[in-house]
Amino acid sequence: MSDKALVTGSPARVGEVAAALEEAGYSVLRVPEGDDVVAALDGIESGSLDCYVQLPKETTVDAPSLIGRVQQFLSAGLLARFDQAAAIVPYLAKDGCAVFVAGNLPGAATPDDRCARIDLLRVLARAVLSECEGSDVRAVVVATDRSPAEIADIARRRGDQAGRKAAEVAALPGELNYADWQREYLSLTSEE
Protein backbone atom coordinates (compact mmCIF):
# COMPACT_ATOMS: atom_id res chain seq x y z
CA MET A 1 0.00 0.00 0.00
CA SER A 2 1.52 3.33 -1.03
CA ASP A 3 1.73 6.43 1.09
CA LYS A 4 -1.01 9.03 0.54
CA ALA A 5 -0.21 12.63 -0.33
CA LEU A 6 -2.33 15.73 -0.86
CA VAL A 7 -1.09 18.57 -3.06
CA THR A 8 -2.81 21.97 -3.18
CA GLY A 9 -1.99 25.23 -4.98
CA SER A 10 -1.80 26.67 -8.48
CA PRO A 11 -2.97 24.14 -11.10
CA ALA A 12 0.27 24.02 -13.11
CA ARG A 13 2.44 23.42 -10.07
CA VAL A 14 0.02 20.92 -8.52
CA GLY A 15 0.35 18.74 -11.61
CA GLU A 16 4.14 18.90 -11.66
CA VAL A 17 4.63 18.23 -7.95
CA ALA A 18 1.96 15.52 -7.88
CA ALA A 19 3.73 13.72 -10.74
CA ALA A 20 7.05 13.90 -8.86
CA LEU A 21 5.40 12.56 -5.69
CA GLU A 22 3.81 9.71 -7.66
CA GLU A 23 7.24 8.89 -9.06
CA ALA A 24 8.50 8.80 -5.44
CA GLY A 25 5.83 6.22 -4.59
CA TYR A 26 2.94 8.29 -3.27
CA SER A 27 -0.71 7.94 -4.17
CA VAL A 28 -1.59 11.61 -4.74
CA LEU A 29 -4.82 13.54 -4.32
CA ARG A 30 -4.58 16.74 -6.39
CA VAL A 31 -6.57 19.79 -5.31
CA PRO A 32 -5.70 22.77 -7.51
CA GLU A 33 -6.81 26.22 -6.39
CA GLY A 34 -10.46 26.82 -7.07
CA ASP A 35 -11.36 23.27 -6.02
CA ASP A 36 -12.93 22.68 -2.61
CA VAL A 37 -10.34 21.11 -0.32
CA VAL A 38 -12.91 20.02 2.25
CA ALA A 39 -15.00 18.28 -0.44
CA ALA A 40 -11.87 16.61 -1.83
CA LEU A 41 -11.11 15.18 1.60
CA ASP A 42 -14.59 13.61 1.85
CA GLY A 43 -14.12 9.89 2.13
CA ILE A 44 -10.51 10.14 3.33
CA GLU A 45 -10.01 8.72 6.77
CA SER A 46 -8.75 11.05 9.50
CA GLY A 47 -5.04 10.53 10.17
CA SER A 48 -4.38 8.79 6.84
CA LEU A 49 -2.41 11.43 4.88
CA ASP A 50 1.32 10.78 4.98
CA CYS A 51 2.18 14.00 3.21
CA TYR A 52 0.63 17.39 2.56
CA VAL A 53 2.31 19.73 0.09
CA GLN A 54 0.88 23.23 0.06
CA LEU A 55 2.02 25.14 -3.00
CA PRO A 56 1.37 28.85 -3.45
CA LYS A 57 -1.67 29.85 -5.42
CA GLU A 58 -2.03 32.68 -7.84
CA THR A 59 -3.59 35.73 -6.23
CA THR A 60 -5.08 38.74 -7.95
CA VAL A 61 -4.45 42.12 -6.40
CA ASP A 62 -6.37 44.93 -8.02
CA ALA A 63 -7.52 47.27 -5.23
CA PRO A 64 -7.14 50.97 -6.05
CA SER A 65 -4.80 51.71 -3.12
CA LEU A 66 -1.49 50.17 -2.09
CA ILE A 67 -2.90 49.33 1.33
CA GLY A 68 -5.86 47.62 -0.31
CA ARG A 69 -3.59 45.58 -2.60
CA VAL A 70 -1.43 44.46 0.31
CA GLN A 71 -4.59 43.51 2.23
CA GLN A 72 -5.89 41.51 -0.77
CA PHE A 73 -2.55 39.79 -1.20
CA LEU A 74 -2.35 38.79 2.44
CA SER A 75 -5.95 37.69 2.91
CA ALA A 76 -6.38 35.85 -0.41
CA GLY A 77 -2.83 34.50 -0.56
CA LEU A 78 -0.77 33.95 2.55
CA LEU A 79 -3.46 34.03 5.23
CA ALA A 80 -5.77 31.78 3.21
CA ARG A 81 -3.03 29.17 3.47
CA PHE A 82 -3.65 29.05 7.24
CA ASP A 83 -7.35 28.22 6.72
CA GLN A 84 -6.47 25.48 4.28
CA ALA A 85 -3.86 23.96 6.60
CA ALA A 86 -6.34 24.00 9.49
CA ALA A 87 -8.79 21.96 7.40
CA ILE A 88 -6.11 19.42 6.44
CA VAL A 89 -4.23 18.90 9.72
CA PRO A 90 -6.79 16.40 11.13
CA TYR A 91 -6.10 14.19 8.11
CA LEU A 92 -2.32 14.05 8.66
CA ALA A 93 -0.93 10.73 9.87
CA LYS A 94 0.81 10.69 13.25
CA ASP A 95 4.13 10.57 11.39
CA GLY A 96 3.04 12.77 8.48
CA CYS A 97 4.83 15.67 6.88
CA ALA A 98 3.59 19.09 5.77
CA VAL A 99 5.67 20.92 3.16
CA PHE A 100 4.86 24.62 2.69
CA VAL A 101 6.32 26.00 -0.52
CA ALA A 102 6.95 29.74 -0.55
CA GLY A 103 6.00 31.82 -3.51
CA ASN A 104 2.92 33.97 -3.09
CA LEU A 105 4.03 37.16 -4.81
CA PRO A 106 2.09 40.41 -4.44
CA GLY A 107 2.62 41.73 -7.96
CA ALA A 108 4.89 44.47 -9.24
CA ALA A 109 2.66 47.36 -8.13
CA THR A 110 2.38 46.14 -4.53
CA PRO A 111 4.96 46.62 -1.75
CA ASP A 112 6.72 43.42 -0.80
CA ASP A 113 8.73 42.10 2.13
CA ARG A 114 10.09 38.68 1.21
CA CYS A 115 11.39 38.00 4.73
CA ALA A 116 7.95 38.70 6.18
CA ARG A 117 6.31 36.33 3.67
CA ILE A 118 8.72 33.52 4.60
CA ASP A 119 8.24 34.28 8.31
CA LEU A 120 4.46 33.93 7.93
CA LEU A 121 4.96 30.49 6.40
CA ARG A 122 7.31 29.57 9.24
CA VAL A 123 4.62 30.66 11.70
CA LEU A 124 2.17 28.41 9.82
CA ALA A 125 4.59 25.46 9.97
CA ARG A 126 5.09 25.95 13.70
CA ALA A 127 1.33 26.24 14.23
CA VAL A 128 0.86 22.90 12.46
CA LEU A 129 3.50 21.34 14.71
CA SER A 130 1.80 22.75 17.79
CA GLU A 131 -1.59 21.54 16.59
CA CYS A 132 -0.11 18.05 16.16
CA GLU A 133 1.64 18.01 19.53
CA GLY A 134 2.23 14.50 20.79
CA SER A 135 2.68 13.10 17.30
CA ASP A 136 5.70 12.87 15.04
CA VAL A 137 4.31 15.23 12.38
CA ARG A 138 6.97 17.31 10.69
CA ALA A 139 6.54 20.65 8.91
CA VAL A 140 8.99 22.47 6.67
CA VAL A 141 9.05 25.64 4.59
CA VAL A 142 10.87 25.46 1.26
CA ALA A 143 11.77 28.09 -1.30
CA THR A 144 9.65 28.60 -4.39
CA ASP A 145 12.52 27.77 -6.74
CA ARG A 146 12.69 24.13 -5.60
CA SER A 147 11.99 21.71 -8.42
CA PRO A 148 9.10 19.24 -8.18
CA ALA A 149 11.64 16.42 -7.69
CA GLU A 150 13.32 18.31 -4.83
CA ILE A 151 9.94 18.94 -3.18
CA ALA A 152 9.09 15.23 -3.51
CA ASP A 153 12.46 14.31 -2.00
CA ILE A 154 11.93 16.65 0.96
CA ALA A 155 8.47 15.13 1.45
CA ARG A 156 9.82 11.58 1.24
CA ARG A 157 12.47 12.41 3.87
CA ARG A 158 9.67 14.02 5.92
CA GLY A 159 11.64 17.26 6.04
CA ASP A 160 14.40 15.55 8.00
CA GLN A 161 16.67 17.78 10.05
CA ALA A 162 19.28 18.26 7.33
CA GLY A 163 16.62 18.79 4.70
CA ARG A 164 14.65 21.17 6.91
CA LYS A 165 17.70 23.31 7.68
CA ALA A 166 18.75 23.36 4.01
CA ALA A 167 15.22 24.32 2.99
CA GLU A 168 15.07 27.13 5.53
CA VAL A 169 18.46 28.45 4.44
CA ALA A 170 17.36 28.26 0.80
CA ALA A 171 14.33 30.37 1.68
CA LEU A 172 16.54 33.20 2.95
CA PRO A 173 16.66 36.20 0.64
CA GLY A 174 19.69 36.15 -1.65
CA GLU A 175 20.16 39.92 -1.51
CA LEU A 176 20.98 40.02 2.23
CA ASN A 177 24.42 41.21 3.23
CA TYR A 178 26.48 38.78 5.30
CA ALA A 179 25.53 40.25 8.70
CA ASP A 180 21.81 40.17 7.87
CA TRP A 181 22.10 36.68 6.40
CA GLN A 182 23.93 35.46 9.51
CA ARG A 183 21.24 36.97 11.77
CA GLU A 184 18.51 35.29 9.72
CA TYR A 185 20.35 31.97 9.65
CA LEU A 186 21.03 31.96 13.36
CA SER A 187 17.36 32.74 14.07
CA LEU A 188 16.27 29.49 12.42
CA THR A 189 15.14 27.04 15.06
CA SER A 190 14.67 23.33 15.09
CA GLU A 191 11.54 21.72 16.45
CA GLU A 192 13.53 18.69 17.59
Sequence and secondary structure as in RCSB ss.txt:
>XXXX:A:sequence
MSDKALVTGSPARVGEVAAALEEAGYSVLRVPEGDDVVAALDGIESGSLDCYVQLPKETTVDAPSLIGRVQQFLS
AGLLARFDQAAAIVPYLAKDGCAVFVAGNLPGAATPDDRCARIDLLRVLARAVLSECEGSDVRAVVVATDRSPAE
IADIARRRGDQAGRKAAEVAALPGELNYADWQREYLSLTSEE
>XXXX:A:secstr
  EEEEEEE HHHHHHHHHHHHHTTEEEEEEETTS HHHHTTT  TT EEEEEE         SSHHHHHHHHII
IIIHHHHHHHHHHGGGEEEEEEEEEE      TTS   HHHHHHHHHHHHHHHHHHTTTS  EEEEE TT  HHH
HHHHHHTTT HHHHHHHHHHTS TT  HHHHHHHHHH     
